[in-house]
């Protein structure tokens, strides 16, 4: 069961969030922001729900600390605050937060975003043995804004079921792309893939784990 760390000095809201998330997540909580960093290091939660205005240490400071430390830097942080999203959303995003929810909390939207983020952070299931093999690929499809693109990418990590590669195009969740192997000036169609994993969703250069949803006999590895 995925773990969620809740950091909020409002006892009533913290207890409400625990009740609403119970059954889906293992919830760890604290009303003391000073303890939060230690709990994050101890439990390595799958996501953190963080209030902004708290005594002793503000949510801004804690968000930045969590994002800066290598051990916690990849844990997605969602701000849950009574402060205005319009006022602080851009600032907390620059500190590493993945989302902002105003109080009273819309739990339907919160659960949806948590599920999406945790799924994207989880390692691919290794159904196939990976091989170090350098290939130049051409990927065609639409980005998250719906614009058509065509881009070359290099992979050195392939399997019968997919490949890993760096990619500068931002893709929508579960986007499907056409894949071609580029060799000797020719492009051979090898199938369709979806982005199963994104290692750095907010970075301009991202590393995607792609898996085949349709594969031709032209792909370099077969089952």
C-alpha positions in Angstrom: 0.0 0.0 0.0 1.5 3.4 -0.9 2.5 5.7 1.9 1.3 9.3 2.3 2.9 11.8 4.8 0.6 14.6 5.9 2.1 17.7 7.5 -0.4 20.1 8.9 -0.8 21.8 12.3 -4.6 21.7 11.9 -5.5 18.6 13.9 -9.1 18.5 12.6 -8.1 18.7 9.0 -5.3 16.2 9.4 -7.6 13.7 11.0 -10.2 14.3 8.2 -7.5 13.6 5.5 -6.5 10.5 7.3 -10.0 9.2 7.3 -10.6 10.1 3.6 -7.4 8.5 2.5 -7.5 5.4 4.7 -8.0 2.1 2.8 -6.1 3.4 -0.2 -3.0 4.7 1.5 -0.9 4.1 4.6 -1.0 7.5 6.3 1.8 8.9 8.4 1.0 12.4 9.9 2.4 15.1 12.0 1.4 18.5 13.2 5.0 19.5 13.8 6.8 20.6 10.7 10.2 20.2 12.5 9.5 16.4 12.7 8.4 16.2 9.1 11.8 15.9 7.5 12.8 13.1 9.8 9.6 11.2 9.1 10.1 11.7 5.3 13.7 10.3 5.7 12.5 7.4 7.9 9.4 6.3 5.9 10.2 7.5 2.3 6.5 8.2 1.5 5.2 8.0 -2.0 3.8 11.5 -1.7 3.6 14.4 0.9 0.6 16.6 1.6 2.0 19.9 3.1 0.4 22.9 4.7 2.1 26.3 4.1 1.5 28.3 7.3 2.8 26.5 10.3 4.7 27.5 13.5 8.5 27.2 13.8 9.1 26.1 10.1 6.9 27.2 7.2 5.7 24.9 4.5 7.8 26.9 2.0 11.0 26.1 3.9 10.1 22.4 4.3 9.1 22.1 0.6 12.5 23.5 -0.4 14.4 21.3 2.0 12.6 18.1 0.8 13.2 19.0 -2.8 16.9 19.7 -2.2 17.8 16.6 -0.3 18.8 13.8 -2.7 17.0 11.1 -0.6 13.7 13.0 -0.7 14.0 15.1 -3.8 11.8 12.8 -6.0 8.9 12.5 -3.5 6.0 14.4 -5.0 4.8 17.2 -2.8 1.3 18.6 -2.9 0.4 21.8 -1.0 -2.9 21.7 0.9 -3.4 25.2 2.3 -6.0 27.9 3.2 -3.8 30.4 1.3 -4.7 31.4 -2.2 -3.5 29.2 -5.0 -3.4 32.1 -7.4 -1.0 33.9 -5.0 1.4 31.0 -4.2 1.0 28.3 -6.9 3.9 29.6 -9.0 6.2 30.1 -6.0 5.7 26.7 -4.5 6.1 25.1 -7.9 9.6 26.7 -8.1 10.3 25.1 -4.7 9.4 21.6 -6.1 5.7 21.2 -5.3 3.7 19.2 -7.9 0.3 20.7 -7.1 -1.7 23.1 -5.0 -5.1 22.4 -3.3 -7.0 25.1 -1.4 -8.9 24.3 1.7 -11.6 23.1 2.0 -10.1 20.2 0.1 -11.7 18.7 -3.0 -10.9 15.1 -2.1 -12.0 13.7 -5.5 -9.4 15.9 -7.3 -6.8 15.2 -4.6 -7.2 11.4 -4.8 -7.0 11.6 -8.6 -3.8 13.6 -8.6 -2.2 11.4 -6.0 -3.0 8.3 -8.0 -1.6 9.8 -11.2 1.6 11.0 -9.6 2.3 7.9 -7.6 1.8 5.7 -10.6 4.1 7.8 -12.7 6.8 7.6 -10.1 6.7 3.8 -9.7 9.4 1.8 -11.5 8.3 -0.1 -14.6 7.5 -3.7 -14.0 10.4 -5.6 -15.5 8.5 -8.1 -17.6 11.4 -8.4 -20.0 15.2 -8.6 -19.7 16.9 -5.3 -20.5 19.9 -5.2 -22.8 22.4 -2.4 -23.3 22.2 -1.6 -27.0 22.5 1.7 -28.7 19.7 2.6 -31.1 18.6 5.8 -32.9 14.8 6.0 -32.9 12.4 8.4 -34.5 9.2 9.1 -32.4 6.1 10.6 -33.9 2.9 11.7 -32.1 1.3 14.6 -30.3 2.6 16.4 -27.2 0.5 17.3 -24.2 -0.7 20.4 -25.9 -2.0 18.4 -28.9 0.7 19.5 -31.3 2.1 17.0 -33.8 5.8 16.4 -33.5 8.6 14.2 -34.9 11.8 13.8 -33.0 14.9 11.6 -33.0 16.0 10.0 -29.7 18.8 7.7 -28.7 18.4 4.7 -26.4 21.0 2.4 -24.9 18.5 0.4 -22.8 16.1 -1.8 -24.6 14.0 -4.9 -24.1 11.4 -6.9 -26.0 8.7 -4.8 -24.3 10.1 -1.3 -24.6 13.0 1.1 -24.0 14.3 4.0 -22.0 15.4 7.3 -23.5 15.9 11.0 -22.9 13.2 13.1 -24.6 12.6 16.9 -24.7 8.9 16.7 -25.6 6.3 16.9 -22.8 3.8 14.1 -23.2 0.3 13.6 -21.9 -0.3 10.7 -19.5 -0.6 7.5 -21.5 0.3 9.3 -24.8 0.8 6.8 -27.7 3.6 7.3 -30.2 4.7 5.7 -33.4 8.3 4.4 -33.3 10.8 3.9 -36.1 14.3 2.6 -35.9 16.6 5.0 -37.9 19.5 3.2 -39.6 21.5 3.9 -42.8 19.2 6.7 -43.7 16.1 4.6 -43.5 13.3 4.6 -41.0 11.7 1.2 -40.2 8.4 1.2 -38.4 8.6 -1.0 -35.3 5.3 -0.3 -33.5 3.5 2.0 -31.0 4.5 2.8 -27.5 3.1 4.6 -24.5 5.0 6.5 -21.8 4.8 4.1 -18.9 7.2 6.1 -16.6 8.4 9.7 -16.5 11.4 10.2 -14.2 11.4 14.1 -14.1 7.9 15.4 -15.1 8.7 19.0 -14.5 12.1 19.1 -16.1 12.7 20.4 -19.7 14.7 17.3 -20.5 12.9 14.1 -19.3 13.8 10.5 -19.2 10.9 8.3 -20.3 10.3 4.6 -19.9 8.3 3.6 -23.0 6.5 0.2 -23.4 5.0 -1.3 -26.6 1.3 -1.4 -27.0 1.8 -2.7 -30.6 5.0 -4.2 -31.9 6.1 -5.3 -35.4 8.7 -8.0 -36.2 11.1 -5.2 -37.1 11.8 -4.5 -33.4 15.4 -5.5 -32.5 14.3 -7.9 -29.7 11.4 -10.3 -29.6 9.8 -12.5 -26.9 
